[in-house]
Every structure is written in structure tokens, then in C-alpha cells.
Amino acid sequence: NEVYFIDKGSKLPFFLKDWKHRHRILRQDNNQAMIIDDIDYTTPFRLMDYLMYPIMYLQFWVRKPVYKKVFRSA
């Protein structure tokens, strides 16, 4: 009912200390699937972790309409 793969950062930009992105695809009813971006990250400073959250959220939120467009046409 679930498949996934993980991206783990080895060479990161200066503002990231750690990065782990789990791409999850969950089977739903009616021959559909749900895509979940499960992300763990840290920056060099705890305050920066919180400041980066809205940026990270928006970055992945914009993928939703792209996924819908691509997978509906498939």
C-alpha cells in the first residue's frame, strides 16, 4: 500500500546542516494514489530552522498542481 524512496543530502547549501526527504506514494481507493513529501531538515541555527519552515512549505506546496496536471494526463 506504500512505496517510497529517500533523498539524503550529502553536499548541502551553506544554510542547511542536514536534509532528508522521503517521497511517499500511498495507494488510495478507486485506483488512486496520494503523494506525500516527508521532509526533515536542520540549519546551523535553531531559529533559522523555524524561519525556513514557511519557505520549505511553499516550495513543496506549489508541486501539488503540477502533480495533478502530470498524473491526470497519464
Backbone as CSV, one residue per row, in Angstrom:
resi,resn,N_x,N_y,N_z,CA_x,CA_y,CA_z,C_x,C_y,C_z
1,ASN,0.802,-1.214,0.000,0.000,0.000,0.000,0.842,1.276,0.000
2,GLU,2.150,1.135,0.183,3.028,2.306,0.180,4.369,1.946,-0.435
3,VAL,4.857,2.851,-1.265,6.229,2.770,-1.762,6.874,4.119,-1.478
4,TYR,8.185,4.104,-1.291,8.870,5.367,-1.025,10.347,5.237,-1.388
5,PHE,10.967,6.387,-1.530,12.419,6.456,-1.636,12.871,7.696,-0.891
6,ILE,14.114,7.703,-0.480,14.634,8.766,0.375,15.813,9.459,-0.291
7,ASP,15.765,10.789,-0.291,16.908,11.622,-0.677,17.566,12.082,0.612
8,LYS,18.822,11.781,0.776,19.554,12.256,1.951,20.680,13.143,1.462
9,GLY,20.718,14.361,1.947,21.712,15.328,1.494,23.111,14.977,1.940
10,SER,24.042,15.024,1.002,25.447,14.821,1.351,26.228,16.112,1.125
11,LYS,25.956,16.805,0.029,26.529,18.130,-0.221,25.368,19.113,-0.195
12,LEU,25.343,19.941,0.818,24.209,20.836,1.040,24.636,22.291,0.911
13,PRO,23.683,23.174,0.597,23.994,24.602,0.609,24.336,25.056,2.028
14,PHE,25.010,26.169,2.131,25.514,26.651,3.425,24.441,26.813,4.496
15,PHE,23.193,27.052,4.077,22.127,27.305,5.051,21.464,26.029,5.559
16,LEU,21.913,24.856,5.089,21.378,23.594,5.582,22.485,22.759,6.220
17,LYS,22.155,22.159,7.350,23.093,21.293,8.060,22.778,19.815,7.785
18,ASP,21.488,19.512,7.647,21.042,18.137,7.416,19.783,18.172,6.559
19,TRP,19.609,17.156,5.695,18.456,17.100,4.801,18.072,15.647,4.552
20,LYS,16.805,15.335,4.763,16.275,14.005,4.457,14.864,14.189,3.916
21,HIS,14.644,13.749,2.701,13.361,13.916,2.021,12.846,12.537,1.637
22,ARG,11.765,12.153,2.252,11.143,10.857,1.962,9.957,11.097,1.035
23,HIS,10.034,10.561,-0.175,8.971,10.659,-1.174,8.067,9.451,-0.974
24,ARG,6.854,9.679,-0.515,5.932,8.573,-0.232,4.786,8.575,-1.227
25,ILE,4.426,7.397,-1.707,3.264,7.233,-2.568,2.369,6.186,-1.917
26,LEU,1.188,6.635,-1.507,0.243,5.773,-0.806,-0.917,5.408,-1.718
27,ARG,-1.248,4.132,-1.752,-2.402,3.672,-2.533,-3.679,4.107,-1.832
28,GLN,-4.603,4.628,-2.628,-5.911,5.039,-2.139,-6.975,4.160,-2.801
29,ASP,-8.218,4.378,-2.424,-9.325,3.663,-3.075,-9.492,4.156,-4.510
30,ASN,-10.261,3.426,-5.301,-10.611,3.807,-6.670,-9.404,4.002,-7.577
31,ASN,-8.382,3.165,-7.403,-7.215,3.196,-8.284,-6.520,4.557,-8.292
32,GLN,-6.434,5.197,-7.132,-5.772,6.491,-6.990,-4.626,6.367,-6.009
33,ALA,-3.778,7.389,-5.991,-2.644,7.419,-5.066,-2.487,8.811,-4.471
34,MET,-1.858,8.864,-3.314,-1.559,10.129,-2.658,-0.038,10.248,-2.573
35,ILE,0.486,11.407,-2.955,1.926,11.657,-2.888,2.192,12.539,-1.677
36,ILE,3.128,12.101,-0.836,3.468,12.839,0.377,4.963,13.130,0.362
37,ASP,5.319,14.397,0.553,6.711,14.799,0.712,6.967,14.937,2.205
38,ASP,7.696,14.003,2.765,8.009,13.981,4.194,9.451,14.467,4.345
39,ILE,9.626,15.665,4.900,10.939,16.313,4.900,11.413,16.596,6.320
40,ASP,12.652,16.213,6.586,13.336,16.578,7.827,14.583,17.362,7.435
41,TYR,14.785,18.493,8.069,15.970,19.302,7.793,16.382,20.050,9.052
42,THR,17.622,20.420,9.099,18.106,21.327,10.140,19.053,22.321,9.486
43,THR,19.132,23.468,10.106,20.052,24.514,9.677,21.097,24.675,10.784
44,PRO,22.099,25.491,10.555,23.107,25.680,11.610,22.559,26.318,12.895
45,PHE,21.399,26.982,12.798,20.843,27.681,13.961,19.368,27.327,14.137
46,ARG,18.962,27.031,15.361,17.584,26.624,15.635,16.577,27.674,15.163
47,LEU,16.845,28.941,15.389,15.931,29.995,14.947,15.755,29.945,13.430
48,MET,16.824,29.671,12.734,16.759,29.589,11.279,15.903,28.396,10.821
49,ASP,15.880,27.319,11.611,15.000,26.185,11.301,13.555,26.671,11.198
50,TYR,13.142,27.477,12.146,11.767,27.988,12.165,11.521,29.001,11.051
51,LEU,12.508,29.817,10.767,12.362,30.808,9.704,12.293,30.152,8.322
52,MET,12.949,29.020,8.163,12.960,28.309,6.890,11.660,27.535,6.640
53,TYR,10.912,27.240,7.696,9.717,26.410,7.551,8.736,26.944,6.502
54,PRO,8.349,28.230,6.551,7.392,28.712,5.535,7.956,28.613,4.115
55,ILE,9.246,28.824,3.965,9.876,28.723,2.645,9.801,27.282,2.143
56,MET,10.144,26.344,3.008,10.092,24.932,2.636,8.656,24.510,2.327
57,TYR,7.732,24.946,3.149,6.323,24.595,2.945,5.845,25.070,1.574
58,LEU,6.104,26.323,1.265,5.661,26.871,-0.021,6.344,26.189,-1.200
59,GLN,7.611,25.873,-1.041,8.359,25.223,-2.108,7.711,23.896,-2.517
60,PHE,7.233,23.147,-1.557,6.625,21.860,-1.866,5.124,21.968,-2.117
61,TRP,4.496,22.986,-1.596,3.068,23.204,-1.826,2.794,23.488,-3.301
62,VAL,3.696,24.200,-3.978,3.492,24.524,-5.384,3.577,23.286,-6.277
63,ARG,4.079,22.181,-5.761,4.138,20.946,-6.541,2.762,20.300,-6.728
64,LYS,1.847,20.587,-5.830,0.534,19.929,-5.859,-0.168,20.075,-7.209
65,PRO,-0.321,21.299,-7.754,-0.991,21.404,-9.055,-0.178,20.756,-10.188
66,VAL,1.135,20.754,-10.065,1.977,20.113,-11.083,1.733,18.615,-11.073
67,TYR,1.742,18.009,-9.893,1.458,16.569,-9.786,0.088,16.253,-10.393
68,LYS,-0.918,17.047,-10.054,-2.268,16.795,-10.564,-2.298,16.860,-12.082
69,LYS,-1.655,17.863,-12.641,-1.655,18.016,-14.095,-0.935,16.858,-14.776
70,VAL,0.215,16.488,-14.279,1.020,15.437,-14.893,0.327,14.085,-14.788
71,PHE,-0.168,13.760,-13.621,-0.717,12.427,-13.416,-2.141,12.252,-13.928
72,ARG,-2.864,13.334,-14.101,-4.200,13.222,-14.712,-4.085,12.932,-16.197
73,SER,-3.046,13.431,-16.818,-2.880,13.218,-18.262,-2.273,11.844,-18.576
74,ALA,-1.742,11.185,-17.545,-1.095,9.886,-17.773,-2.099,8.769,-17.964
